[in-house]
């Protein structure tokens, strides 16, 4: 004969409760299916109603060495790839420059084709541009890392895939052109400043030469008068083997040099004065060097052709898949949550029904 122990009785009661639990779930299965389906349908409708958000990106590399060499061609500048690249990136990420691109290319019309009234244009632009970010791309595993430059990318999020891609491309291309133009303007300014310096140096050198020439004419004129008065027609250079006539010494006079009127004579002095007066001794080596430099600087043509502040690694293209909302995830979460909530509601309804049965008994 089998006796019911407390443990056996507890097990039987627990088994009965589980059976009743599953029976109650089975009895209300249509409620569970209906409630879960209703929540899922709401989630689907919500996911479809959300405006999708796309993300476009454009990536760059530092300017080519040929561009750097072109900017330093006249040797008045010493720009490097880093300085040019930094100036470009600073311009791209400048909020003021971004607003300029936005206004000049009518992006307000492109983003608001229905011409809806906009209360604050500043807030509208801030909302559009707030997602513009700058980041360094990760190096791919199959890419050799030696001498490999990581591209820098700029990304933008928005509801219109084509517009955000066009904006990034326009932003990068305009920043490239304006950065190069600014560098070339600086080069032209340095050329103009150097040409002014050269002109001043040449003027000072010529003034110095002319003063020296006048002093020489005055000195030679005095010597000519002396030679004429003394009747010394021809030179007396044969008195010394030294070619530097002004350094010839005479023993009877101690350290005094032979005077030019005696050494050169009237004919030579007259010819030398004529040559100085006709300015035939106008070749100044320092002036010639400066004039050559001036010609080289004036012949330099400031042109943007073949010069870039950046290399476009990957242009921006309209993304086909939005980054949010995650519609499948929203529906899946809603389905699971609806199913769990429906079971929880079944338990509550069963609990209320048991209370009512007790009161009725």
NORKASUL-V223266 format. One record per backbone hydrogen bond with DSSP energy under -1.0 kcal/mol. CO is the residue of the C=O (numbers start at 1). NH is the residue of the N-H. Records with the same first field share a line. If there is no record, write none. Layout:
BEGIN
CO->NH ; NH
END
This chain:
BEGIN
5->9
6->10
7->11
8->12
9->13
10->14
11->15
12->16
13->17
14->18
15->19
16->20
17->21
18->22
19->23
20->24
21->25
22->26
23->27
24->28
26->29
28->32
29->33
30->34
31->35
32->36
33->37
34->38
35->39
36->40
37->41
38->42
39->43
40->44
41->45
42->46
43->47
44->48
45->49
46->50
53->323 ; 324
54->158
56->156
58->154
59->313 ; 314
60->152
61->311
64->68
65->69
66->70
67->71
68->72
70->73
72->75
80->84
81->85
82->86
83->87
84->88
85->89
86->90
87->91
88->92
89->93
91->94
94->98
95->99
96->100
97->101
98->102
99->103
100->104
101->105
102->107
103->106
106->110
107->111
108->112
112->115
120->124
121->125
122->126
123->127
124->128
125->129
126->130
129->132
133->155
135->153
140->143
145->148
151->137
152->60
153->135
154->58
155->133
156->56
158->54
160->164
161->165
162->166
163->167
164->168
165->169
166->170
167->171
168->172
169->173
170->174
171->175
172->176
173->177
174->178
175->179
176->180
177->181
178->182
179->183
180->184
181->185
182->186
183->187
184->188
185->189
186->190
187->191
188->192
189->193
190->194
191->195
192->196
193->197
194->198
195->199
196->200
197->201
198->202
199->203
200->204
201->205
202->206
203->207
204->208
205->209
206->210
207->211
208->212
209->213
210->214
211->215
212->216
213->217
214->218
215->219
216->220
217->221
218->222
219->223
220->224
221->225
222->226
223->227
224->228
225->229
226->230
227->232
231->233
232->266
233->267
236->239
237->240
243->245
244->247
245->248
248->258
251->254
253->256
256->250
259->263
260->264
263->236
265->269
266->270
267->271
268->272
269->273
270->274
271->275
272->276
273->277
274->278
275->280
284->288
285->289
286->290
287->291
288->292
289->293
290->294
291->295
292->296
293->297
294->298
295->299
304->307
311->61
314->59
324->53
325->327
326->330
327->331
328->332
329->333
330->334
331->335
332->336
333->337
334->338
335->339
336->340
337->341
338->342
339->343
340->344
341->345
342->346
343->347
344->348
345->349
346->350
347->351
348->352
349->353
350->354
351->355
352->356
353->357
354->358
355->359
356->360
357->361
END
